[in-house]
Amino acid sequence: MKKNIFHRFLRLVLLWIPLGFIVLTFLWVFLLKWLPPVATPLMVQRAFEYRADKDFKTKYKWVPYERISAEMARAVIASEDNLFFEHDGFDRKAINKAIQDKKAGKAQRGGSSISQQTAKNVFCSHRRDFVRKAFETYFTILIEWMWGKERILEVYLNVAEMGKGIYGAEAAAQAYWSKPASELSRRQACLLAVCLPAPLNRSPVKPGSYVSRQAGIISSRENSLSYPDWIYHK
């Protein structure tokens, strides 16, 4: 009797739970290939963190990629992931460099690709631990396989944190410049891109010397990169 119970438990843990997880996550990712996320784990986390702030409000408005300036797409690729169109979701050069910089005690720049950041933003908590990284890797593989680059970029530009309570290019354009994301200029897009790694500490409308200088560097870098026609809504 006890042996049968143990075998059933093993079957549950080793077979049915993993199988159920795979089926549910495949369905989740498949649905989000077509549907916009209602919210992300980070939105929930920030709302909890600022629950005592009466002025805090989550600003998130999904718009299709066609309604986001191509300048915004060009800027985030030039700033965050130069090899976005070439890698399979993981920029191994950037990852290896981040590891070497950490070993050398140098200032670290994240090695995460846009695909990894999208997977983290949509499906994972923002805790820094091995478990979260494992889930991020799993979902990165899924979205690269099921979504493709255009959908990944569309989702990233809509859910990325771009300020206190501000998520996505549309909400950022409205909050900072009172205009739609489709009208963002190259300079404005580059300023937003610089702020992405630290959106709560940097401002695109009151840029310090570092943010302003980096925006200029990103703008110049765009000229050396090749972008597919769909980036320009063609």
LINJOMO-V492101 format. One record per backbone hydrogen bond with DSSP energy under -1.0 kcal/mol. NH is the residue of the N-H (numbers start at 0). CO is the residue of the C=O. If there is no record, write none. Layout:
nh=NH co=CO
nh=NH co=CO
This chain:
nh=4 co=0
nh=5 co=1
nh=6 co=2
nh=7 co=3
nh=8 co=4
nh=9 co=5
nh=10 co=6
nh=11 co=7
nh=12 co=8
nh=13 co=9
nh=14 co=10
nh=15 co=10
nh=16 co=11
nh=18 co=14
nh=19 co=15
nh=20 co=16
nh=21 co=17
nh=22 co=18
nh=23 co=19
nh=24 co=20
nh=25 co=21
nh=26 co=22
nh=27 co=23
nh=28 co=24
nh=29 co=25
nh=30 co=26
nh=31 co=27
nh=32 co=29
nh=33 co=30
nh=34 co=30
nh=43 co=39
nh=44 co=40
nh=45 co=41
nh=46 co=42
nh=47 co=43
nh=48 co=44
nh=49 co=45
nh=50 co=47
nh=52 co=49
nh=55 co=52
nh=58 co=164
nh=66 co=63
nh=67 co=64
nh=68 co=180
nh=71 co=68
nh=72 co=68
nh=73 co=69
nh=74 co=70
nh=75 co=71
nh=76 co=72
nh=77 co=73
nh=78 co=74
nh=79 co=75
nh=80 co=76
nh=83 co=80
nh=85 co=82
nh=86 co=82
nh=91 co=89
nh=94 co=90
nh=95 co=91
nh=96 co=92
nh=97 co=93
nh=98 co=94
nh=99 co=95
nh=100 co=96
nh=101 co=97
nh=102 co=98
nh=103 co=99
nh=105 co=100
nh=116 co=112
nh=117 co=113
nh=118 co=114
nh=119 co=115
nh=120 co=116
nh=121 co=117
nh=122 co=118
nh=123 co=119
nh=128 co=126
nh=132 co=128
nh=133 co=129
nh=134 co=130
nh=135 co=131
nh=136 co=132
nh=137 co=133
nh=138 co=134
nh=139 co=135
nh=140 co=136
nh=141 co=137
nh=142 co=138
nh=143 co=139
nh=144 co=140
nh=145 co=141
nh=146 co=142
nh=147 co=142
nh=151 co=147
nh=152 co=148
nh=153 co=149
nh=154 co=150
nh=155 co=151
nh=156 co=152
nh=158 co=154
nh=159 co=155
nh=161 co=165
nh=165 co=162
nh=166 co=58
nh=167 co=159
nh=168 co=156
nh=171 co=167
nh=172 co=168
nh=173 co=169
nh=174 co=170
nh=175 co=171
nh=176 co=172
nh=178 co=172
nh=182 co=179
nh=183 co=180
nh=188 co=184
nh=189 co=185
nh=190 co=186
nh=191 co=187
nh=192 co=188
nh=193 co=189
nh=194 co=190
nh=197 co=194
nh=200 co=197
nh=201 co=197
nh=211 co=207
nh=212 co=208
nh=213 co=209
nh=214 co=210
nh=215 co=211
nh=216 co=212
nh=217 co=213
nh=218 co=214
nh=219 co=215
nh=220 co=216
nh=221 co=217
nh=223 co=220
nh=224 co=221
nh=230 co=227
nh=231 co=228
nh=232 co=229
nh=233 co=228
